[in-house]
Amino acid sequence: MQPKKNIVHLPVYQPGKPIEEVKRELGLKKVIKLASNENPFGCSPKAIEAIQAELSTVSLYPDGGAVQLTEAVAEFFGVATNQVIFGNGSDEIILMLARAYLVQGDETVMAKHTFPQYKHNCEIEGAVCIEVPLKDGTHDLDAMLAAITDKTKIVWICNPNNPTGTMNTDAEIKAFLAKVPAHVLVVLDEAYCEYNTTGEYPDSLELIKQYRNVISLRTFSKIYGLASLRIGYGIGHPDVIRSINQVREPFNTTRFSQAAALAAIKDQDFIASCRQANSEGLAYLSQQFDKLGLSMYPAHGNFILVNVGRPAALVFDGLLRKGIIVRGGHALDFPTSIRVTIGSREQNEKFIAALTEVLAEVAVQA
């Protein structure tokens, strides 16, 4: 049996190494994972309670339309219920967007170094991916605009960008959207938006009111700490949401994920505390990197891409042996960098201690 010709070259997504595997392989008792941009503080206790309350309904299908959760999210953001859609993580909404809008030969524009699932899903649909190099680690919106043609269907903007952590400002996004043709859907992937503290982050909800060709993707996996439950959402014009719903699989989110997300969005005190702790951790790591003479991109999420000046694979392996899992830049096309998630204060301090030792062990890249 032969698969579709346009998928045979696609790489299989490689997640960060799991804690259990590292413990088993290296004989370690304690391992800190700072590789997948998870929330080191877990999730709201109210979300845990909501999951426990659902245990008695495990034999029942979930609400296929996530009606109660849709109403709560719509109320929280001040939008209509027909402007909201849920997915098995925001990853699934990326998949559904590609399925709903792209056919063989269509073009789609994205950054060269960004979340790989855009390209992956677009190529499955046979679309031509136009990849625009980053400018100082940030989306080059002028160059992306110049790459748009009559064949362009979707433009993807990851903001803050993964893996660089950089941000396009409200003014930059507004100037970009003012020039984008109406036939092009602009996807603002805002998985890390809740961590932003600059005051310059785009107000995508206002932009959606002005532009019917804009959709914001968000998730409960990051600051809400529900990564294992796989639930994300999109907010956009009702026509866009309807098109995505037409290709959505039935029962694509679970009873547990819906219940937990419903409880989590109502606990904004927990979110505020995580944002504050992340801001403090980001400042601490940035300061320590400066002391170590390492350069980094300005970070606006819950992770930092730092240039360690050495082969990333060697630094990754060195940290792994010390019980610290990060994301090696050799897997991200940044051969002398590592991406590290902001952890708790204790985790951050242990990471810096381990990194200092590894840097002394690994020769500087010539």
PyMOL commands that set and color helices and strands:
alter all, ss='L'
color gray80, all
select helices_A, chain A and resi 5-7+19-26+45-53+55-57+67-77+81-83+90-101+117-124+141-147+170-177+193-195+204-210+227-229+238-245+255-265+268-291+312-321+329-331+345-361
alter helices_A, ss='H'
color red, helices_A
select strands_A, chain A and resi 32-33+84-87+107-111+128-132+152-158+185-189+214-219+232-236+295-296+303-307+324-325+327-328+337-341
alter strands_A, ss='S'
color yellow, strands_A
deselect
rebuild
show_as cartoon
